[in-house]
Amino acid sequence: MTTATFVEVLLAILLPPLGVFLRYGCGVEFWICLLLTILGYIPGIIYALYVLVG
């Protein structure tokens, strides 16, 4: 795991859309993560980690 990935994962745990935004910008992944975070914080975290690590 590189330092950049570690920072993205850390941000994905604290603010899920921000971690996804740093890697993908305003792509579909960001909007899905934002919607999931609005609907529930835990689903946003799970999705962000899935997108960043997977």
N, C-alpha and C positions, 0 to 999 in steps of 0.2 A: 504494500500500500504506500503510495507516494504521499508527500506532505499535502499536495493540493487535494487529493482524494480525502485525506483525513479531515481537512478543513471543511470540505463540502459535506461530509457525513456529520460533522459536529454542527454545522449550520442547519442541516436537514433535521436534526433532533430538536434544535432550539426554535428555528423558524423554517419549516419545511419548504415553502415556496422559494425562499431565498437561496437555499442550497441547490435546488433544481434550476433556478434562474441563472446562477453562476455558470452552470455547464451548458444549458440549452437555450438560454435567452428567453424570448417571449414565444417559444414554440408551444406545441400542443401539450407537451409534458408539463410545462409550467402551469398552464390553465387547468389541467386535470388536477394537479397538486393543489392549486389554490382553491378549487371547488371542494375537494375532499377535506382540506383544512378548515374551510368555512363550515362544512357540514359536521365535522368532528376532528378534533386535533390528532387523535391516534391514527385514524385512517390516512391523514395527510403525512404523518411521519412514516408509516409503513410504506406508502407509495413512494415517497421521496427516497427512502433507503433502497427500495426495490429498483428504482430507476438509476440511482447513482452507483450502486454496488453491482447490480446484475447486468 
